[in-house]
Structures are given as structure tokens and as C-alpha cells.
Amino acid sequence: MPKGYWIGRVDVTNADAYQAYVKGNGPVFARYGAKFLVRGGSLKAVEGEARARNVVIEFDSYDIALACWNDPEYQRVKALRDGHCVADILVVEGYDGPQPA
């Protein structure tokens, strides 16, 4: 079964307020077995537009990734960042088929 991922691209507009979201999201992510693969870090936009902060979070499946997003507790924590960033968030099903030779 393919894994599920959250892909987030974020421009933080109020860093102090955004930290309340960062500090509060851990328990929800832990409950869903989330694993951060990318959490900020250096970047270079080699094509298209970039945002300042990028995040990739891995879940055991697409359904679990969606369940985490829809969890009322996550939505409560997410509200802490609303108005303090501009974000594009995708929930994506992974791929576990053949790879290039």
C-alpha cells in the first residue's frame, strides 16, 4: 500500500504567532504516526515559484494522511496559524510502482 504525504509550502507572516502552531501540532502528528521528511531547511527554486518554508510529512497511507488533516484536534491547532501565514498544503498518495531503470 502506498504511503501518504502532506506537502506544504508556507510563507510565514507572523513568526511569533506561527510558533504556537508548531508547538501544538506534535501530539496530533504523533497519534497518526507522522514522520517529517522535510521541515524547513535550505532550498533553491530551480523552476517555478518557491515559498520560504517547505514541509513534507510522511504517513503510513493516504487515508491516514487525510484522517490527520480532517481530525478536529488538528483543525483546532491549525487555526493557530490561520492569518499568520500563506500556505499551500497538498495531501498526496505516494507511489510504490516500478522505478526508472
C-alpha positions as CSV (number, residue, x, y, z in Angstrom):
1,M,0.0,0.0,0.0
2,P,1.4,3.4,-0.9
3,K,2.2,5.9,1.8
4,G,0.5,9.2,2.1
5,Y,2.2,12.6,2.3
6,W,1.5,16.2,3.2
7,I,3.4,18.6,1.1
8,G,3.3,22.1,2.4
9,R,4.7,25.3,1.0
10,V,4.4,28.2,3.5
11,D,5.3,31.9,3.8
12,V,5.1,32.8,7.5
13,T,3.9,36.4,8.0
14,N,3.9,36.4,11.8
15,A,6.7,34.2,13.2
16,D,5.8,34.5,16.8
17,A,2.1,33.6,16.3
18,Y,3.1,30.8,13.9
19,Q,5.2,29.2,16.7
20,A,2.1,28.4,18.7
21,Y,1.0,26.1,15.8
22,V,4.5,24.5,15.6
23,K,4.5,23.8,19.3
24,G,0.9,22.5,19.3
25,N,0.9,20.1,16.3
26,G,3.2,17.4,17.7
27,P,0.6,15.4,19.7
28,V,-1.7,15.1,16.7
29,F,1.1,14.2,14.3
30,A,2.3,11.6,16.8
31,R,-1.1,10.0,17.1
32,Y,-1.1,9.5,13.3
33,G,2.5,8.2,13.0
34,A,3.6,11.3,11.0
35,K,7.3,11.5,10.1
36,F,8.8,14.7,8.9
37,L,11.0,14.2,5.8
38,V,11.4,17.9,5.1
39,R,10.9,20.6,7.7
40,G,12.2,23.9,6.6
41,G,15.9,23.7,5.6
42,S,17.8,25.2,2.7
43,L,16.2,25.4,-0.7
44,K,16.8,26.5,-4.2
45,A,13.9,27.1,-6.6
46,V,15.1,25.5,-9.8
47,E,11.8,26.0,-11.6
48,G,8.7,27.9,-10.7
49,E,7.9,29.9,-7.6
50,A,9.0,29.0,-4.1
51,R,7.7,29.7,-0.7
52,A,10.1,30.4,2.2
53,R,9.2,27.2,4.2
54,N,8.6,23.8,2.8
55,V,7.5,20.7,4.6
56,V,7.0,17.0,3.6
57,I,5.3,14.8,6.2
58,E,5.0,11.0,5.6
59,F,2.1,8.8,6.8
60,D,1.6,5.1,6.5
61,S,-1.2,5.6,3.9
62,Y,-3.1,8.3,2.1
63,D,-6.2,7.5,4.2
64,I,-4.2,8.1,7.4
65,A,-2.8,11.4,5.9
66,L,-6.3,12.6,5.1
67,A,-7.7,11.5,8.5
68,C,-4.9,13.5,10.3
69,W,-5.9,16.6,8.2
70,N,-9.6,16.1,9.0
71,D,-9.0,15.4,12.7
72,P,-10.9,18.1,14.8
73,E,-7.9,18.4,17.1
74,Y,-5.6,19.1,14.1
75,Q,-8.1,21.7,12.8
76,R,-8.1,23.3,16.2
77,V,-4.3,23.5,16.2
78,K,-4.3,24.6,12.5
79,A,-6.5,27.6,13.5
80,L,-3.5,28.9,15.5
81,R,-1.6,29.6,12.3
82,D,-4.6,30.9,10.3
83,G,-3.9,34.5,9.4
84,H,-0.2,34.2,10.3
85,C,0.9,32.6,7.1
86,V,0.1,31.9,3.4
87,A,0.1,28.2,2.8
88,D,-0.4,25.7,0.0
89,I,-1.0,22.2,1.5
90,L,-1.5,19.0,-0.5
91,V,-2.4,15.6,0.8
92,V,-0.9,13.2,-1.8
93,E,-0.9,9.4,-2.3
94,G,2.6,8.0,-2.7
95,Y,3.8,5.8,-5.5
96,D,5.2,2.3,-4.9
97,G,5.3,1.0,-8.5
98,P,8.3,0.4,-10.8
99,Q,11.1,2.9,-10.9
100,P,13.3,4.0,-13.8
101,A,16.0,1.5,-14.7
